[in-house]
């Protein structure tokens, strides 16, 4: 017969029950509670509304196939510095990435356009 580790000694339970006034221990029942050790790993994405200009830049990359800063400047009529800042921000939040000098949407960027 297999010996199990006792989580709470029966003698201790009887002693504590005896010390309570008006109680007289008559029987001792063993209860086995299922104890589980579970490791949880999670990734939570926080969503926030972002500026309309960022959404237009993403749509330009997706729908108009704009791949360079100059193409976006020409298409939207914005300054080079503004487009560069927006692209840097979108790359920081992993919505876009640069591959061979061309801007493309990541999976996260595509998902954000669907919402």
N, CA, C and O atoms as a GROMACS GRO file, in nm:
protein
  460
    1UNK      N    1   0.084  -0.118   0.000
    1UNK     CA    2   0.000   0.000   0.000
    1UNK      C    3   0.088   0.125   0.000
    1UNK      O    4   0.188   0.132   0.072
    2UNK      N    5   0.051   0.220  -0.080
    2UNK     CA    6   0.132   0.341  -0.099
    2UNK      C    7   0.112   0.439   0.017
    2UNK      O    8  -0.001   0.466   0.058
    3UNK      N    9   0.222   0.492   0.069
    3UNK     CA   10   0.216   0.592   0.176
    3UNK      C   11   0.202   0.730   0.115
    3UNK      O   12   0.278   0.766   0.025
    4UNK      N   13   0.106   0.806   0.162
    4UNK     CA   14   0.088   0.943   0.114
    4UNK      C   15   0.138   1.040   0.218
    4UNK      O   16   0.132   1.014   0.338
    5UNK      N   17   0.189   1.151   0.172
    5UNK     CA   18   0.233   1.256   0.263
    5UNK      C   19   0.111   1.318   0.328
    5UNK      O   20   0.014   1.352   0.260
    6UNK      N   21   0.115   1.333   0.458
    6UNK     CA   22   0.003   1.389   0.532
    6UNK      C   23   0.016   1.541   0.531
    6UNK      O   24   0.116   1.597   0.576
    7UNK      N   25  -0.088   1.606   0.478
    7UNK     CA   26  -0.087   1.751   0.473
    7UNK      C   27  -0.118   1.812   0.609
    7UNK      O   28  -0.062   1.916   0.646
    8UNK      N   29  -0.208   1.747   0.682
    8UNK     CA   30  -0.247   1.796   0.814
    8UNK      C   31  -0.259   1.675   0.905
    8UNK      O   32  -0.344   1.590   0.882
    9UNK      N   33  -0.177   1.664   1.009
    9UNK     CA   34  -0.177   1.543   1.092
    9UNK      C   35  -0.311   1.524   1.165
    9UNK      O   36  -0.364   1.620   1.222
   10UNK      N   37  -0.365   1.402   1.164
   10UNK     CA   38  -0.493   1.376   1.233
   10UNK      C   39  -0.489   1.408   1.383
   10UNK      O   40  -0.587   1.456   1.439
   11UNK      N   41  -0.376   1.380   1.447
   11UNK     CA   42  -0.364   1.409   1.591
   11UNK      C   43  -0.384   1.557   1.619
   11UNK      O   44  -0.448   1.595   1.717
   12UNK      N   45  -0.330   1.637   1.533
   12UNK     CA   46  -0.343   1.784   1.549
   12UNK      C   47  -0.488   1.827   1.531
   12UNK      O   48  -0.536   1.914   1.604
   13UNK      N   49  -0.560   1.767   1.437
   13UNK     CA   50  -0.701   1.799   1.414
   13UNK      C   51  -0.785   1.762   1.536
   13UNK      O   52  -0.871   1.840   1.577
   14UNK      N   53  -0.760   1.645   1.595
   14UNK     CA   54  -0.834   1.602   1.714
   14UNK      C   55  -0.804   1.694   1.831
   14UNK      O   56  -0.895   1.731   1.906
   15UNK      N   57  -0.679   1.731   1.847
   15UNK     CA   58  -0.639   1.821   1.956
   15UNK      C   59  -0.710   1.956   1.945
   15UNK      O   60  -0.761   2.008   2.043
   16UNK      N   61  -0.712   2.012   1.824
   16UNK     CA   62  -0.778   2.141   1.806
   16UNK      C   63  -0.929   2.132   1.829
   16UNK      O   64  -0.988   2.222   1.888
   17UNK      N   65  -0.991   2.022   1.782
   17UNK     CA   66  -1.135   2.004   1.802
   17UNK      C   67  -1.167   1.986   1.950
   17UNK      O   68  -1.272   2.032   1.996
   18UNK      N   69  -1.080   1.920   2.026
   18UNK     CA   70  -1.102   1.898   2.169
   18UNK      C   71  -1.095   2.028   2.248
   18UNK      O   72  -1.160   2.041   2.352
   19UNK      N   73  -1.018   2.123   2.200
   19UNK     CA   74  -1.000   2.249   2.271
   19UNK      C   75  -1.118   2.344   2.253
   19UNK      O   76  -1.131   2.442   2.327
   20UNK      N   77  -1.204   2.316   2.157
   20UNK     CA   78  -1.322   2.400   2.136
   20UNK      C   79  -1.428   2.356   2.236
   20UNK      O   80  -1.465   2.238   2.240
   21UNK      N   81  -1.478   2.450   2.318
   21UNK     CA   82  -1.575   2.414   2.422
   21UNK      C   83  -1.705   2.363   2.361
   21UNK      O   84  -1.759   2.419   2.265
   22UNK      N   85  -1.754   2.255   2.418
   22UNK     CA   86  -1.879   2.197   2.374
   22UNK      C   87  -1.864   2.094   2.263
   22UNK      O   88  -1.963   2.034   2.224
   23UNK      N   89  -1.745   2.073   2.212
   23UNK     CA   90  -1.725   1.974   2.107
   23UNK      C   91  -1.652   1.853   2.162
   23UNK      O   92  -1.556   1.864   2.238
   24UNK      N   93  -1.700   1.737   2.121
   24UNK     CA   94  -1.634   1.613   2.157
   24UNK      C   95  -1.611   1.536   2.027
   24UNK      O   96  -1.708   1.493   1.964
   25UNK      N   97  -1.484   1.518   1.986
   25UNK     CA   98  -1.458   1.445   1.862
   25UNK      C   99  -1.502   1.299   1.873
   25UNK      O  100  -1.469   1.230   1.970
   26UNK      N  101  -1.578   1.254   1.774
   26UNK     CA  102  -1.629   1.117   1.773
   26UNK      C  103  -1.565   1.037   1.660
   26UNK      O  104  -1.523   0.923   1.681
   27UNK      N  105  -1.557   1.096   1.541
   27UNK     CA  106  -1.500   1.028   1.426
   27UNK      C  107  -1.402   1.120   1.355
   27UNK      O  108  -1.408   1.243   1.368
   28UNK      N  109  -1.313   1.059   1.282
   28UNK     CA  110  -1.219   1.135   1.201
   28UNK      C  111  -1.234   1.086   1.057
   28UNK      O  112  -1.215   0.968   1.028
   29UNK      N  113  -1.266   1.178   0.968
   29UNK     CA  114  -1.281   1.146   0.826
   29UNK      C  115  -1.166   1.210   0.750
   29UNK      O  116  -1.135   1.328   0.768
   30UNK      N  117  -1.106   1.132   0.666
   30UNK     CA  118  -0.999   1.185   0.581
   30UNK      C  119  -1.061   1.242   0.453
   30UNK      O  120  -1.137   1.173   0.385
   31UNK      N  121  -1.030   1.362   0.422
   31UNK     CA  122  -1.076   1.425   0.299
   31UNK      C  123  -0.955   1.450   0.211
   31UNK      O  124  -0.854   1.504   0.254
   32UNK      N  125  -0.969   1.412   0.090
   32UNK     CA  126  -0.860   1.435  -0.006
   32UNK      C  127  -0.905   1.541  -0.105
   32UNK      O  128  -0.998   1.519  -0.182
   33UNK      N  129  -0.840   1.652  -0.102
   33UNK     CA  130  -0.869   1.761  -0.195
   33UNK      C  131  -0.772   1.754  -0.311
   33UNK      O  132  -0.651   1.738  -0.291
   34UNK      N  133  -0.822   1.767  -0.431
   34UNK     CA  134  -0.727   1.767  -0.544
   34UNK      C  135  -0.648   1.899  -0.546
   34UNK      O  136  -0.705   2.007  -0.556
   35UNK      N  137  -0.521   1.886  -0.537
   35UNK     CA  138  -0.432   2.003  -0.543
   35UNK      C  139  -0.357   1.995  -0.674
   35UNK      O  140  -0.302   1.891  -0.710
   36UNK      N  141  -0.355   2.107  -0.745
   36UNK     CA  142  -0.291   2.111  -0.875
   36UNK      C  143  -0.186   2.220  -0.877
   36UNK      O  144  -0.205   2.329  -0.822
   37UNK      N  145  -0.077   2.190  -0.941
   37UNK     CA  146   0.024   2.291  -0.966
   37UNK      C  147   0.014   2.326  -1.113
   37UNK      O  148   0.040   2.242  -1.200
   38UNK      N  149  -0.024   2.448  -1.141
   38UNK     CA  150  -0.048   2.489  -1.279
   38UNK      C  151   0.038   2.611  -1.309
   38UNK      O  152   0.041   2.707  -1.232
   39UNK      N  153   0.105   2.605  -1.420
   39UNK     CA  154   0.183   2.720  -1.464
   39UNK      C  155   0.108   2.786  -1.578
   39UNK      O  156   0.068   2.720  -1.674
   40UNK      N  157   0.090   2.916  -1.567
   40UNK     CA  158   0.013   2.990  -1.668
   40UNK      C  159   0.104   3.093  -1.732
   40UNK      O  160   0.176   3.167  -1.664
   41UNK      N  161   0.098   3.097  -1.862
   41UNK     CA  162   0.172   3.196  -1.938
   41UNK      C  163   0.072   3.265  -2.029
   41UNK      O  164  -0.001   3.200  -2.104
   42UNK      N  165   0.069   3.398  -2.024
   42UNK     CA  166  -0.031   3.470  -2.102
   42UNK      C  167   0.033   3.592  -2.167
   42UNK      O  168   0.134   3.645  -2.121
   43UNK      N  169  -0.030   3.634  -2.273
   43UNK     CA  170   0.011   3.756  -2.342
   43UNK      C  171  -0.114   3.840  -2.361
   43UNK      O  172  -0.210   3.798  -2.424
   44UNK      N  173  -0.110   3.958  -2.306
   44UNK     CA  174  -0.227   4.046  -2.316
   44UNK      C  175  -0.193   4.165  -2.403
   44UNK      O  176  -0.092   4.232  -2.382
   45UNK      N  177  -0.277   4.190  -2.499
   45UNK     CA  178  -0.258   4.305  -2.586
   45UNK      C  179  -0.355   4.413  -2.544
   45UNK      O  180  -0.476   4.392  -2.537
   46UNK      N  181  -0.300   4.530  -2.516
   46UNK     CA  182  -0.387   4.641  -2.482
   46UNK      C  183  -0.414   4.720  -2.609
   46UNK      O  184  -0.325   4.745  -2.689
   47UNK      N  185  -0.536   4.757  -2.623
   47UNK     CA  186  -0.574   4.832  -2.743
   47UNK      C  187  -0.601   4.975  -2.703
   47UNK      O  188  -0.653   5.003  -2.594
   48UNK      N  189  -0.567   5.063  -2.790
   48UNK     CA  190  -0.596   5.203  -2.767
   48UNK      C  191  -0.630   5.265  -2.901
   48UNK      O  192  -0.575   5.226  -3.004
   49UNK      N  193  -0.718   5.362  -2.900
   49UNK     CA  194  -0.743   5.430  -3.027
   49UNK      C  195  -0.620   5.512  -3.065
   49UNK      O  196  -0.558   5.576  -2.980
   50UNK      N  197  -0.586   5.511  -3.190
   50UNK     CA  198  -0.473   5.591  -3.231
   50UNK      C  199  -0.516   5.690  -3.337
   50UNK      O  200  -0.626   5.680  -3.392
   51UNK      N  201  -0.430   5.784  -3.364
   51UNK     CA  202  -0.465   5.899  -3.448
   51UNK      C  203  -0.507   5.856  -3.588
   51UNK      O  204  -0.463   5.753  -3.640
   52UNK      N  205  -0.590   5.935  -3.647
   52UNK     CA  206  -0.642   5.908  -3.780
   52UNK      C  207  -0.528   5.902  -3.883
   52UNK      O  208  -0.534   5.824  -3.977
   53UNK      N  209  -0.427   5.986  -3.864
   53UNK     CA  210  -0.315   5.988  -3.960
   53UNK      C  211  -0.244   5.852  -3.962
   53UNK      O  212  -0.200   5.806  -4.067
   54UNK      N  213  -0.232   5.790  -3.845
   54UNK     CA  214  -0.167   5.659  -3.838
   54UNK      C  215  -0.250   5.554  -3.912
   54UNK      O  216  -0.195   5.467  -3.980
   55UNK      N  217  -0.380   5.564  -3.898
   55UNK     CA  218  -0.468   5.472  -3.969
   55UNK      C  219  -0.458   5.491  -4.120
   55UNK      O  220  -0.457   5.394  -4.196
   56UNK      N  221  -0.451   5.617  -4.165
   56UNK     CA  222  -0.438   5.642  -4.308
   56UNK      C  223  -0.304   5.591  -4.363
   56UNK      O  224  -0.299   5.538  -4.474
   57UNK      N  225  -0.198   5.606  -4.286
   57UNK     CA  226  -0.068   5.555  -4.330
   57UNK      C  227  -0.075   5.402  -4.346
   57UNK      O  228  -0.028   5.347  -4.445
   58UNK      N  229  -0.135   5.336  -4.246
   58UNK     CA  230  -0.149   5.190  -4.256
   58UNK      C  231  -0.234   5.151  -4.377
   58UNK      O  232  -0.199   5.058  -4.450
   59UNK      N  233  -0.343   5.221  -4.399
   59UNK     CA  234  -0.427   5.191  -4.516
   59UNK      C  235  -0.352   5.219  -4.645
   59UNK      O  236  -0.369   5.146  -4.743
   60UNK      N  237  -0.270   5.324  -4.647
   60UNK     CA  238  -0.190   5.353  -4.766
   60UNK      C  239  -0.094   5.241  -4.798
   60UNK      O  240  -0.073   5.205  -4.915
   61UNK      N  241  -0.034   5.185  -4.692
   61UNK     CA  242   0.058   5.072  -4.713
   61UNK      C  243  -0.020   4.950  -4.761
   61UNK      O  244   0.025   4.880  -4.852
   62UNK      N  245  -0.135   4.926  -4.701
   62UNK     CA  246  -0.214   4.807  -4.734
   62UNK      C  247  -0.284   4.819  -4.870
   62UNK      O  248  -0.271   4.731  -4.955
   63UNK      N  249  -0.358   4.928  -4.890
   63UNK     CA  250  -0.446   4.936  -5.006
   63UNK      C  251  -0.381   5.003  -5.128
   63UNK      O  252  -0.407   4.962  -5.241
   64UNK      N  253  -0.298   5.106  -5.105
   64UNK     CA  254  -0.237   5.177  -5.217
   64UNK      C  255  -0.095   5.128  -5.247
   64UNK      O  256  -0.030   5.176  -5.340
   65UNK      N  257  -0.048   5.031  -5.166
   65UNK     CA  258   0.086   4.973  -5.184
   65UNK      C  259   0.195   5.080  -5.180
   65UNK      O  260   0.291   5.075  -5.258
   66UNK      N  261   0.180   5.177  -5.089
   66UNK     CA  262   0.283   5.278  -5.068
   66UNK      C  263   0.393   5.213  -4.985
   66UNK      O  264   0.366   5.159  -4.878
   67UNK      N  265   0.514   5.217  -5.033
   67UNK     CA  266   0.621   5.145  -4.966
   67UNK      C  267   0.735   5.235  -4.916
   67UNK      O  268   0.814   5.191  -4.833
   68UNK      N  269   0.746   5.357  -4.965
   68UNK     CA  270   0.856   5.443  -4.922
   68UNK      C  271   0.800   5.571  -4.861
   68UNK      O  272   0.683   5.605  -4.879
   69UNK      N  273   0.885   5.640  -4.789
   69UNK     CA  274   0.846   5.767  -4.728
   69UNK      C  275   0.805   5.866  -4.836
   69UNK      O  276   0.704   5.936  -4.822
   70UNK      N  277   0.881   5.873  -4.943
   70UNK     CA  278   0.852   5.969  -5.050
   70UNK      C  279   0.717   5.940  -5.116
   70UNK      O  280   0.642   6.033  -5.147
   71UNK      N  281   0.686   5.813  -5.138
   71UNK     CA  282   0.555   5.778  -5.195
   71UNK      C  283   0.442   5.824  -5.104
   71UNK      O  284   0.339   5.873  -5.152
   72UNK      N  285   0.459   5.810  -4.972
   72UNK     CA  286   0.356   5.852  -4.876
   72UNK      C  287   0.345   6.003  -4.870
   72UNK      O  288   0.235   6.057  -4.860
   73UNK      N  289   0.459   6.072  -4.876
   73UNK     CA  290   0.460   6.219  -4.876
   73UNK      C  291   0.385   6.270  -4.999
   73UNK      O  292   0.302   6.360  -4.988
   74UNK      N  293   0.414   6.213  -5.114
   74UNK     CA  294   0.348   6.255  -5.238
   74UNK      C  295   0.198   6.223  -5.236
   74UNK      O  296   0.116   6.305  -5.278
   75UNK      N  297   0.165   6.106  -5.190
   75UNK     CA  298   0.026   6.062  -5.192
   75UNK      C  299  -0.061   6.142  -5.095
   75UNK      O  300  -0.170   6.187  -5.131
   76UNK      N  301  -0.014   6.159  -4.971
   76UNK     CA  302  -0.093   6.225  -4.868
   76UNK      C  303  -0.073   6.375  -4.863
   76UNK      O  304  -0.154   6.446  -4.802
   77UNK      N  305   0.033   6.426  -4.924
   77UNK     CA  306   0.062   6.569  -4.919
   77UNK      C  307   0.108   6.614  -4.782
   77UNK      O  308   0.079   6.726  -4.740
   78UNK      N  309   0.177   6.528  -4.711
   78UNK     CA  310   0.227   6.558  -4.576
   78UNK      C  311   0.376   6.587  -4.582
   78UNK      O  312   0.442   6.562  -4.682
   79UNK      N  313   0.428   6.640  -4.472
   79UNK     CA  314   0.572   6.666  -4.465
   79UNK      C  315   0.648   6.536  -4.442
   79UNK      O  316   0.595   6.441  -4.384
   80UNK      N  317   0.771   6.534  -4.488
   80UNK     CA  318   0.856   6.416  -4.471
   80UNK      C  319   0.877   6.384  -4.324
   80UNK      O  320   0.876   6.267  -4.286
   81UNK      N  321   0.896   6.487  -4.242
   81UNK     CA  322   0.922   6.462  -4.099
   81UNK      C  323   0.800   6.400  -4.031
   81UNK      O  324   0.815   6.313  -3.946
   82UNK      N  325   0.678   6.444  -4.067
   82UNK     CA  326   0.558   6.388  -4.008
   82UNK      C  327   0.541   6.241  -4.048
   82UNK      O  328   0.512   6.156  -3.963
   83UNK      N  329   0.558   6.211  -4.174
   83UNK     CA  330   0.546   6.072  -4.220
   83UNK      C  331   0.651   5.985  -4.152
   83UNK      O  332   0.620   5.873  -4.112
   84UNK      N  333   0.772   6.035  -4.138
   84UNK     CA  334   0.879   5.959  -4.073
   84UNK      C  335   0.845   5.932  -3.928
   84UNK      O  336   0.867   5.821  -3.879
   85UNK      N  337   0.790   6.032  -3.857
   85UNK     CA  338   0.752   6.012  -3.716
   85UNK      C  339   0.641   5.909  -3.703
   85UNK      O  340   0.645   5.824  -3.614
   86UNK      N  341   0.542   5.916  -3.792
   86UNK     CA  342   0.431   5.820  -3.786
   86UNK      C  343   0.481   5.680  -3.816
   86UNK      O  344   0.442   5.585  -3.749
   87UNK      N  345   0.568   5.665  -3.916
   87UNK     CA  346   0.623   5.534  -3.948
   87UNK      C  347   0.705   5.478  -3.832
   87UNK      O  348   0.698   5.359  -3.802
   88UNK      N  349   0.782   5.565  -3.767
   88UNK     CA  350   0.861   5.521  -3.652
   88UNK      C  351   0.769   5.472  -3.540
   88UNK      O  352   0.795   5.369  -3.478
   89UNK      N  353   0.661   5.546  -3.514
   89UNK     CA  354   0.566   5.505  -3.411
   89UNK      C  355   0.501   5.372  -3.446
   89UNK      O  356   0.493   5.282  -3.362
   90UNK      N  357   0.455   5.358  -3.569
   90UNK     CA  358   0.390   5.233  -3.611
   90UNK      C  359   0.487   5.115  -3.605
   90UNK      O  360   0.446   5.003  -3.573
   91UNK      N  361   0.613   5.139  -3.634
   91UNK     CA  362   0.713   5.032  -3.623
   91UNK      C  363   0.736   4.997  -3.476
   91UNK      O  364   0.758   4.880  -3.442
   92UNK      N  365   0.732   5.098  -3.388
   92UNK     CA  366   0.751   5.074  -3.245
   92UNK      C  367   0.641   4.987  -3.187
   92UNK      O  368   0.668   4.900  -3.104
   93UNK      N  369   0.517   5.008  -3.230
   93UNK     CA  370   0.407   4.926  -3.179
   93UNK      C  371   0.385   4.801  -3.265
   93UNK      O  372   0.283   4.733  -3.252
   94UNK      N  373   0.480   4.773  -3.352
   94UNK     CA  374   0.486   4.652  -3.434
   94UNK      C  375   0.368   4.637  -3.530
   94UNK      O  376   0.319   4.526  -3.552
   95UNK      N  377   0.322   4.748  -3.586
   95UNK     CA  378   0.219   4.743  -3.688
   95UNK      C  379   0.280   4.736  -3.828
   95UNK      O  380   0.218   4.684  -3.921
   96UNK      N  381   0.401   4.788  -3.842
   96UNK     CA  382   0.470   4.784  -3.970
   96UNK      C  383   0.615   4.745  -3.948
   96UNK      O  384   0.666   4.751  -3.836
   97UNK      N  385   0.679   4.705  -4.054
   97UNK     CA  386   0.823   4.678  -4.049
   97UNK      C  387   0.884   4.711  -4.183
   97UNK      O  388   0.816   4.716  -4.286
   98UNK      N  389   1.013   4.734  -4.181
   98UNK     CA  390   1.083   4.769  -4.304
   98UNK      C  391   1.161   4.647  -4.352
   98UNK      O  392   1.242   4.590  -4.279
   99UNK      N  393   1.135   4.608  -4.477
   99UNK     CA  394   1.203   4.494  -4.538
   99UNK      C  395   1.264   4.543  -4.669
   99UNK      O  396   1.193   4.588  -4.760
  100UNK      N  397   1.395   4.534  -4.677
  100UNK     CA  398   1.468   4.580  -4.796
  100UNK      C  399   1.435   4.725  -4.831
  100UNK      O  400   1.422   4.760  -4.948
  101UNK      N  401   1.423   4.808  -4.727
  101UNK     CA  402   1.397   4.951  -4.748
  101UNK      C  403   1.253   4.984  -4.783
  101UNK      O  404   1.223   5.100  -4.814
  102UNK      N  405   1.164   4.886  -4.780
  102UNK     CA  406   1.023   4.907  -4.814
  102UNK      C  407   0.938   4.879  -4.690
  102UNK      O  408   0.963   4.783  -4.618
  103UNK      N  409   0.838   4.962  -4.667
  103UNK     CA  410   0.750   4.944  -4.552
  103UNK      C  411   0.638   4.846  -4.586
  103UNK      O  412   0.574   4.856  -4.690
  104UNK      N  413   0.617   4.750  -4.495
  104UNK     CA  414   0.507   4.654  -4.510
  104UNK      C  415   0.434   4.642  -4.376
  104UNK      O  416   0.490   4.670  -4.271
  105UNK      N  417   0.309   4.599  -4.384
  105UNK     CA  418   0.231   4.576  -4.263
  105UNK      C  419   0.268   4.442  -4.201
  105UNK      O  420   0.296   4.345  -4.272
  106UNK      N  421   0.269   4.438  -4.070
  106UNK     CA  422   0.285   4.312  -3.999
  106UNK      C  423   0.147   4.250  -3.980
  106UNK      O  424   0.046   4.310  -4.017
  107UNK      N  425   0.143   4.133  -3.924
  107UNK     CA  426   0.014   4.068  -3.895
  107UNK      C  427  -0.068   4.152  -3.799
  107UNK      O  428  -0.189   4.165  -3.814
  108UNK      N  429  -0.001   4.210  -3.699
  108UNK     CA  430  -0.071   4.296  -3.604
  108UNK      C  431  -0.129   4.420  -3.673
  108UNK      O  432  -0.240   4.463  -3.641
  109UNK      N  433  -0.056   4.476  -3.767
  109UNK     CA  434  -0.106   4.591  -3.841
  109UNK      C  435  -0.227   4.555  -3.926
  109UNK      O  436  -0.322   4.632  -3.936
  110UNK      N  437  -0.223   4.437  -3.987
  110UNK     CA  438  -0.338   4.392  -4.066
  110UNK      C  439  -0.459   4.371  -3.978
  110UNK      O  440  -0.571   4.404  -4.018
  111UNK      N  441  -0.439   4.316  -3.860
  111UNK     CA  442  -0.550   4.296  -3.767
  111UNK      C  443  -0.609   4.428  -3.721
  111UNK      O  444  -0.730   4.440  -3.705
  112UNK      N  445  -0.524   4.527  -3.700
  112UNK     CA  446  -0.576   4.657  -3.654
  112UNK      C  447  -0.660   4.724  -3.762
  112UNK      O  448  -0.753   4.797  -3.729
  113UNK      N  449  -0.630   4.700  -3.887
  113UNK     CA  450  -0.711   4.758  -3.995
  113UNK      C  451  -0.846   4.690  -4.007
  113UNK      O  452  -0.943   4.751  -4.053
  114UNK      N  453  -0.855   4.564  -3.968
  114UNK     CA  454  -0.981   4.492  -3.976
  114UNK      C  455  -1.081   4.536  -3.870
  114UNK      O  456  -1.201   4.514  -3.884
  115UNK      N  457  -1.033   4.596  -3.764
  115UNK     CA  458  -1.122   4.635  -3.653
  115UNK      C  459  -1.179   4.771  -3.671
  115UNK      O  460  -1.256   4.817  -3.587
   0.00000   0.00000   0.00000
